[in-house]
Amino acid sequence: MEAIAARGSQPSFLDAAATPGCPPDHAVVRVRLAGDVPERVAAAARDARADAILGRDLVGVVSEVGDEAPTSIRDRLLKARVACASRVAIGTCDMCRAGVPQHCRDGDTLGAGRLDGTLSGSVAIPWRNLALVPDGMDDAVALLAQPLARAIHAARMIRMQGKVYVTVLGDNLNALLAAQVIAQLNATVRILGWRPEVFGRAEKWGIQHRHADEVGRREDQTVVVDCMGSERSLDLALGLVRPRGTIILASASEASATADLSAVVRNELELLGARDGPVSDALAMLARGDIDTAGLIEARVRAPEAPRVLSRPELLYVAVEF
């Protein structure tokens, strides 16, 4: 079985990876298309155990369902085309029992190092993480359901409707999806980034866009959604948001613990984090045609070529065929 795995702290092609079994609470998915953000894959490869399979997203067909699945679930999933949520919850902790399994005390993320990911010909995933792909939806569109779910969740953190000024920070996949989602709720959204080559997409969608270095820090934005998670982007967000405004951190933060957060107190800011959202909601939005995914997958390759392409951090997203 072909797979992309961590070897020597880098993504590597394996042409004879082991075929996964099917634990009772899992399903086995025969992968048709898998993908991830190259920058994230590189980071996971550096931290992963040797030969851990990388990748967070997939579209495939269920070939086997574990014995713990109810008959209704087994009948619905077997031979169905599915996408998956990447956050795996154990299901027994207090957070899981409270209905927020994305904050499972013992949970983990597919392809992040400890759990095998999706960049493989066949993957065993908890069946609770799977969502049915609507008939007629292209695999490449459905592949972006998990990243879109994160953007939807970020947009739902507060009521966006009627907010006077909303800024999305970032020129990555997270930012481009978040800007589209928020634009449907609030027509005044703009996107700021540092890569002019990305701005053409926002122009096509009718979303305002500017280079981040060209804007003043006037503390006049009602909401700033930081999709970069860097010290630079957090510093900019703090300079943009108005007193008693809201900053939503919609990416894993890499900001230093020494970042100056005095503005949070001085301006009485609300600082929120946003993690993963429901993949089923993202698939429904994609099925309605609410999100334009054209051009967001910047490379689509067969598995043997994947390590070379995944080494290009400037790419928004890479899809790998199996």
HUHU-V486431 format. One record per residue. N is the residue number from 0. PSI is psi in whole degrees, -180 to 180 (NA if undefined). Layout:
# HUHU-V486431
{{N:PSI} {N:PSI}}
This chain:
# HUHU-V486431
{{0:135} {1:147} {2:160} {3:118} {4:165} {5:125} {6:123} {7:33} {8:22} {9:155} {10:131} {11:151} {12:128} {13:125} {14:-1} {15:49} {16:152} {17:140} {18:130} {19:149} {20:-175} {21:94} {22:160} {23:-32} {24:18} {25:172} {26:150} {27:128} {28:125} {29:110} {30:131} {31:-42} {32:130} {33:163} {34:173} {35:174} {36:126} {37:-42} {38:-38} {39:-38} {40:-42} {41:-42} {42:-42} {43:-40} {44:-34} {45:-31} {46:-9} {47:158} {48:160} {49:133} {50:15} {51:132} {52:136} {53:176} {54:147} {55:-22} {56:151} {57:160} {58:129} {59:-174} {60:132} {61:125} {62:-18} {63:144} {64:134} {65:161} {66:-22} {67:-13} {68:134} {69:155} {70:-39} {71:-39} {72:-44} {73:-45} {74:-36} {75:-35} {76:-36} {77:124} {78:9} {79:153} {80:131} {81:158} {82:174} {83:154} {84:141} {85:-19} {86:121} {87:121} {88:147} {89:-35} {90:0} {91:-9} {92:175} {93:-34} {94:-41} {95:-44} {96:-25} {97:-1} {98:15} {99:66} {100:-18} {101:-13} {102:26} {103:132} {104:-33} {105:17} {106:171} {107:175} {108:135} {109:135} {110:11} {111:-1} {112:-51} {113:-43} {114:138} {115:146} {116:-155} {117:-10} {118:71} {119:157} {120:-26} {121:137} {122:137} {123:122} {124:143} {125:131} {126:-21} {127:-19} {128:-3} {129:146} {130:139} {131:133} {132:129} {133:145} {134:139} {135:-10} {136:132} {137:143} {138:-41} {139:-30} {140:-48} {141:-28} {142:-28} {143:9} {144:-43} {145:-50} {146:-38} {147:-36} {148:-38} {149:-42} {150:-41} {151:-44} {152:-42} {153:-42} {154:-24} {155:-1} {156:-33} {157:170} {158:110} {159:-26} {160:131} {161:-4} {162:133} {163:-48} {164:122} {165:129} {166:134} {167:125} {168:127} {169:152} {170:35} {171:-177} {172:-43} {173:-47} {174:-42} {175:-36} {176:-44} {177:-40} {178:-40} {179:-44} {180:-48} {181:-32} {182:-26} {183:-19} {184:-26} {185:116} {186:-10} {187:8} {188:144} {189:161} {190:133} {191:138} {192:-173} {193:1} {194:98} {195:-28} {196:-17} {197:-22} {198:-25} {199:-32} {200:-45} {201:-37} {202:-40} {203:-34} {204:-2} {205:22} {206:131} {207:145} {208:144} {209:158} {210:137} {211:-27} {212:-7} {213:-1} {214:145} {215:156} {216:78} {217:3} {218:53} {219:2} {220:135} {221:-43} {222:136} {223:125} {224:111} {225:109} {226:9} {227:-42} {228:24} {229:165} {230:-37} {231:-45} {232:-37} {233:-41} {234:-42} {235:-43} {236:-42} {237:-29} {238:-16} {239:-35} {240:142} {241:163} {242:137} {243:22} {244:-174} {245:133} {246:127} {247:120} {248:107} {249:26} {250:153} {251:122} {252:134} {253:8} {254:143} {255:148} {256:-13} {257:8} {258:143} {259:106} {260:16} {261:-29} {262:-27} {263:-42} {264:-49} {265:-43} {266:8} {267:55} {268:151} {269:123} {270:114} {271:146} {272:149} {273:127} {274:-122} {275:151} {276:179} {277:123} {278:-33} {279:-38} {280:-39} {281:-42} {282:-37} {283:-40} {284:-41} {285:-39} {286:-33} {287:-11} {288:22} {289:-21} {290:133} {291:112} {292:-1} {293:127} {294:-5} {295:-32} {296:106} {297:-11} {298:139} {299:117} {300:164} {301:160} {302:-43} {303:-28} {304:-8} {305:-45} {306:-40} {307:-44} {308:-36} {309:-10} {310:3} {311:94} {312:-14} {313:-15} {314:139} {315:-43} {316:143} {317:131} {318:141} {319:128} {320:139} {321:NA}}
